[in-house]
């Protein structure tokens, strides 16, 4: 960095997202993947990007990414810097309680925030589609890229299928074309909680890839069933802001084949925790993405009761509300 050049720091606060489920996971489908989910307020992490002579990524969270994941992110950011011929490198500091590989959508949100920060300190502006293209995310589901920018609830119809019956997680899903968004809306201000069972070990990227390899493709009828629940129950209940029907829909999604297979990866702990949450009075329980994070909706009184029982549940409990605004950026 040249002498006299001012140091610019940009801070981006990002929100976790809950991924309700994937839909079209059968062979020969006209469209594959597709998904639905929504953003929540916390635990909220921050990505602080500061101009620097050399590029570095520092994960300050209590439970950071693995070293090889940090190196992979650093290499990807270096490639973007060179590709766009950006004059300034940067250091990226990740802080907060945002957890990796547990179903909060950390991979997509952190990478997008790092790229936005890098462009911002270099006074480079670009459109949303270009940011997503640079990130390489959104190849499996469009929920994470939508909620990063806008928050709220997002429902997408995946990408054109037929060419390949190879299904992979979002961490390596090719984003040649973005998922086709069917619907986006604000989520009603329904209080909810996040529950991370302590006995469930989050999966590595390699383990996620292996799960997709052995679990797909599904029989076509299983995709049809998931699509019906997604459209006629989850989507309809949100459009009508019908809380009771929405909770019934979340319960129904747990019975779909793809979600059943995801939940089975953490048996019996997830099912035991699910049962315990229901006994405490919550209205519905779902598992986000490939887990092991559980989300649950309930009255404020019931949510406080759940938090008071966190030790009996042997789980970390976060009480939150939907986020309908997306990431927040400030210059320091």
ZAMARGU-4260 file (C-alpha; in steps of 0.2 Angstrom, whole numbers, plus 5000, padded with zeros to 4 digits):
<rodrens>
0) 5000/5000/5000 | 5007/5017/4995 | 5012/5029/5009 | 4998/5041/5013 | 4984/5030/5007
5) 4970/5030/5019 | 4964/5013/5026 | 4946/5009/5023 | 4936/4997/5033 | 4919/4990/5028
10) 4908/4980/5040 | 4894/4969/5034 | 4882/4961/5046 | 4874/4945/5039 | 4859/4935/5045
15) 4857/4916/5046 | 4845/4908/5035 | 4833/4893/5038 | 4832/4881/5024 | 4815/4872/5025
20) 4819/4859/5011 | 4824/4854/4994 | 4811/4848/4982 | 4815/4840/4965 | 4828/4827/4968
25) 4823/4813/4956 | 4832/4807/4940 | 4826/4815/4923 | 4817/4830/4931 | 4813/4845/4920
30) 4820/4855/4934 | 4831/4849/4949 | 4834/4855/4966 | 4822/4870/4970 | 4820/4875/4988
35) 4812/4886/5001 | 4818/4895/5017 | 4819/4911/5026 | 4831/4923/5035 | 4832/4926/5054
40) 4839/4940/5065 | 4852/4930/5074 | 4865/4924/5079 | 4871/4939/5069 | 4889/4938/5063
45) 4900/4952/5055 | 4913/4952/5041 | 4925/4966/5043 | 4935/4970/5028 | 4950/4981/5029
50) 4962/4987/5015 | 4979/4979/5017 | 4995/4975/5007 | 4991/4956/5007 | 4976/4946/5008
55) 4971/4937/5024 | 4956/4928/5031 | 4954/4927/5050 | 4940/4918/5058 | 4938/4925/5076
60) 4922/4915/5080 | 4922/4903/5095 | 4919/4889/5083 | 4929/4894/5067 | 4930/4886/5050
65) 4943/4873/5048 | 4960/4879/5042 | 4958/4871/5024 | 4941/4880/5022 | 4949/4896/5027
70) 4963/4893/5015 | 4950/4889/5001 | 4941/4905/5004 | 4957/4915/5004 | 4962/4908/4988
75) 4945/4911/4980 | 4946/4929/4985 | 4963/4931/4978 | 4957/4924/4962 | 4943/4937/4962
80) 4955/4951/4966 | 4966/4946/4951 | 4952/4943/4939 | 4945/4960/4942 | 4962/4968/4943
85) 4958/4976/4960 | 4972/4988/4966 | 4970/4984/4985 | 4971/4968/4994 | 4962/4966/5011
90) 4960/4957/5028 | 4944/4949/5032 | 4939/4946/5050 | 4924/4935/5054 | 4916/4937/5071
95) 4900/4933/5080 | 4890/4917/5084 | 4886/4912/5066 | 4890/4893/5065 | 4897/4884/5051
100) 4891/4867/5043 | 4876/4866/5055 | 4862/4873/5043 | 4863/4892/5045 | 4869/4895/5027
105) 4886/4902/5033 | 4895/4897/5017 | 4885/4907/5005 | 4883/4922/5017 | 4901/4924/5022
110) 4908/4922/5004 | 4896/4935/4997 | 4900/4947/5012 | 4919/4945/5009 | 4917/4949/4990
115) 4906/4964/4993 | 4918/4970/5006 | 4933/4968/4994 | 4924/4977/4980 | 4919/4991/4992
120) 4936/4995/4998 | 4942/4996/4980 | 4927/5008/4976 | 4921/4995/4963 | 4902/4994/4960
125) 4894/4979/4952 | 4876/4972/4951 | 4869/4958/4961 | 4870/4945/4948 | 4888/4948/4945
130) 4891/4946/4964 | 4883/4930/4964 | 4892/4924/4949 | 4909/4929/4957 | 4904/4919/4973
135) 4900/4903/4963 | 4885/4900/4976 | 4867/4897/4972 | 4869/4881/4961 | 4859/4870/4972
140) 4846/4882/4980 | 4843/4900/4978 | 4837/4903/4996 | 4854/4908/5003 | 4858/4921/4989
145) 4840/4928/4990 | 4840/4930/5009 | 4857/4937/5010 | 4852/4952/5000 | 4833/4954/5005
150) 4830/4943/5020 | 4812/4937/5020 | 4805/4920/5013 | 4811/4914/4996 | 4805/4900/4986
155) 4814/4895/4970 | 4811/4882/4956 | 4829/4876/4955 | 4838/4875/4938 | 4835/4866/4922
160) 4837/4847/4924 | 4838/4833/4911 | 4856/4835/4907 | 4863/4827/4923 | 4856/4817/4937
165) 4871/4822/4948 | 4866/4831/4964 | 4878/4840/4975 | 4877/4852/4990 | 4878/4871/4988
170) 4896/4871/4993 | 4901/4864/4976 | 4885/4867/4966 | 4889/4875/4949 | 4881/4892/4947
175) 4881/4893/4928 | 4863/4898/4929 | 4854/4904/4944 | 4838/4895/4951 | 4822/4902/4945
180) 4813/4912/4959 | 4795/4908/4961 | 4790/4919/4975 | 4798/4931/4988 | 4789/4939/5003
185) 4792/4946/5020 | 4789/4933/5034 | 4776/4938/5047 | 4784/4943/5064 | 4782/4925/5071
190) 4794/4922/5086 | 4805/4906/5084 | 4820/4898/5091 | 4835/4889/5084 | 4841/4873/5093
195) 4858/4865/5090 | 4859/4848/5099 | 4876/4846/5107 | 4878/4828/5103 | 4876/4831/5084
200) 4893/4833/5075 | 4891/4845/5060 | 4896/4837/5044 | 4912/4842/5034 | 4910/4848/5016
205) 4916/4831/5011 | 4903/4822/5021 | 4890/4833/5014 | 4895/4828/4996 | 4895/4810/5001
210) 4878/4811/5008 | 4871/4818/4991 | 4880/4804/4982 | 4872/4790/4991 | 4855/4798/4994
215) 4851/4803/4976 | 4842/4802/4965 | 4825/4799/4974 | 4810/4791/4966 | 4800/4804/4956
220) 4785/4802/4967 | 4794/4808/4982 | 4798/4824/4973 | 4780/4826/4968 | 4775/4824/4986
225) 4788/4837/4992 | 4782/4849/4979 | 4764/4848/4984 | 4768/4851/5002 | 4779/4866/4998
230) 4767/4874/4986 | 4750/4870/4994 | 4755/4870/5012 | 4770/4880/5016 | 4768/4894/5002
235) 4750/4895/5003 | 4750/4897/5022 | 4763/4911/5021 | 4754/4920/5008 | 4738/4920/5019
240) 4749/4923/5035 | 4740/4908/5043 | 4751/4903/5057 | 4742/4887/5062 | 4743/4880/5044
245) 4761/4885/5042 | 4766/4875/5057 | 4756/4860/5050 | 4766/4863/5034 | 4783/4863/5043
250) 4778/4846/5051 | 4773/4839/5035 | 4789/4844/5026 | 4798/4833/5040 | 4789/4818/5033
255) 4795/4821/5015 | 4808/4808/5009 | 4822/4820/5006 | 4820/4828/5024 | 4818/4811/5031
260) 4835/4806/5024 | 4843/4822/5030 | 4836/4819/5048 | 4842/4801/5048 | 4860/4807/5047
265) 4858/4813/5065 | 4848/4799/5072 | 4843/4797/5086 | 4848/4814/5093 | 4838/4825/5082
270) 4822/4815/5084 | 4824/4814/5103 | 4827/4833/5104 | 4812/4836/5092 | 4801/4826/5104
275) 4807/4835/5119 | 4804/4852/5111 | 4786/4847/5107 | 4784/4841/5125 | 4789/4859/5131
280) 4774/4866/5120 | 4782/4872/5104 | 4770/4872/5089 | 4781/4864/5076 | 4799/4859/5074
285) 4809/4857/5058 | 4827/4854/5053 | 4837/4867/5043 | 4846/4861/5027 | 4857/4846/5031
290) 4856/4850/5049 | 4859/4847/5063 | 4851/4864/5067 | 4833/4863/5072 | 4821/4878/5071
295) 4804/4879/5080 | 4790/4891/5081 | 4780/4895/5098 | 4773/4908/5108 | 4786/4920/5117
300) 4781/4912/5134 | 4785/4894/5127 | 4801/4900/5119 | 4807/4906/5136 | 4802/4890/5144
305) 4813/4881/5130 | 4828/4892/5133 | 4826/4888/5152 | 4828/4870/5148 | 4843/4871/5137
310) 4854/4860/5149 | 4840/4847/5150 | 4839/4847/5131 | 4858/4846/5130 | 4857/4859/5116
315) 4862/4877/5113 | 4846/4888/5111 | 4844/4905/5102 | 4828/4914/5102 | 4825/4925/5087
320) 4813/4933/5074 | 4812/4933/5055 | 4823/4945/5046 | 4815/4954/5031 | 4829/4966/5026
325) 4845/4957/5022 | 4863/4961/5026 | 4868/4978/5033 | 4884/4987/5027 | 4893/5001/5036
330) 4910/5010/5033 | 4921/5012/5048
</rodrens>
